[in-house]
Amino acid sequence: MPRRNRLLIPAFILTLTLTTPLRAADPELLVLDWAGLEVDALYAAYKEKNGDDPTFSYFGSDEEAFQKVISGFRPDVGHPCSPMVAKYREAGLIEPWDISKIPDYANINPSFLNSTTIQDDGGVWFLPTDWGVTAILYNTEEVTAEDVASLQVFVDPKFQGRTLLPNGSDDVWPLAYLATGVTDWSAITDEQFAAAAAWLRLANANTRAYWNDPGEVEQFMASGEVVIAWAWNDAAVALANEGHPIAFQREAKEGSSTWYCGFVNFKDQPGNEDKAYDFMNSWLRPDAAVALFDAQGFGHSNTQGMALIAPEKLAKSGLAPIAAPIFAQTPKDPALDKRQLAEFEKIKAGF
């Protein structure tokens, strides 16, 4: 699988991404997208119709993107993951999509649409496009299969200073919930939250660092500085393809998590609305699923597109069905999101 473009970004460049597009092209469509998701084939149909790629502005985390828009940045469409949709709706930043203009909407996996946050009587607020998994990535020369049979490996003193955790609240809390016996954040009690926070404090004390993008995961793991990470499946594929002794454990007894992302349609967008639909139709066409998988190792929301990918390839990328609990990172209450963000910052600061 080709190497992705997610790399460590120097601080001065990261600052620049908050204020200016990094890839300027068609001025009539500005897309707020994940840094590293530069897969030209995803926008091929758009370019064929309109003569150029969209203009892109990139972000490194869902919260960064939200803060960018809430502060006045005006893209036409954006690419958050599903737990963020309620925040965009609550802030009045987005409007529903007209699905009559999106033929492949009918082919989106229904499991990604099963939420009133995503679609309700007001319309369809979010178009799912891509998905992946988060689980234990480990060095097979220094960590045994028995070690990673449980998520408690992240608090095992034997690996003090050699674990790596995500710097994103939506990725790290599913780990803490799973480790404390919770597989759903739709109705978190105070007791469950407290137990997960206490566990995360133990994991924080054990961890070497928090990663911001898969490129950091790959560098930490390839160097041997860390031997265990809670990471996305694309990093596992990239490291294995480079010959590193890496395995991906999705079937720890407590389970692993799944996530999915997609696009929102911003209100009062300055660009060309028809081009926003051209962009989505390019992303959602079946052959885009193959392009996404080949470039990133991620799954696609289009069921016809996923059928084009051989099951053995999906298994190699960590996307096969598993016999263990799954924490689905679905839309959540903005109040829980705010609580998790605040607590996570305290935990990282040592409080």
Beta strands, then each sheet from edge to edge (+ up, - down):
strand 1: 26-34
strand 2: 54-59
strand 3: 77-78
strand 4: 94-95
strand 5: 119-120
strand 6: 123-124
strand 7: 127-139
strand 8: 163-166
strand 9: 207-211
strand 10: 228-232
strand 11: 246-249
strand 12: 256-266
strand 13: 299-300
strand 14: 326-329
sheet 1: 2+ 1+ 3+ 12- 4+
sheet 2: 2+ 1+ 3+ 12- 7+ 10- 8- 9-
sheet 3: 2+ 1+ 3+ 12- 14-
sheet 4: 2+ 1+ 3+ 12- 7+ 11-
sheet 5: 2+ 1+ 3+ 12- 7+ 13-
sheet 6: 5+ 6-
end
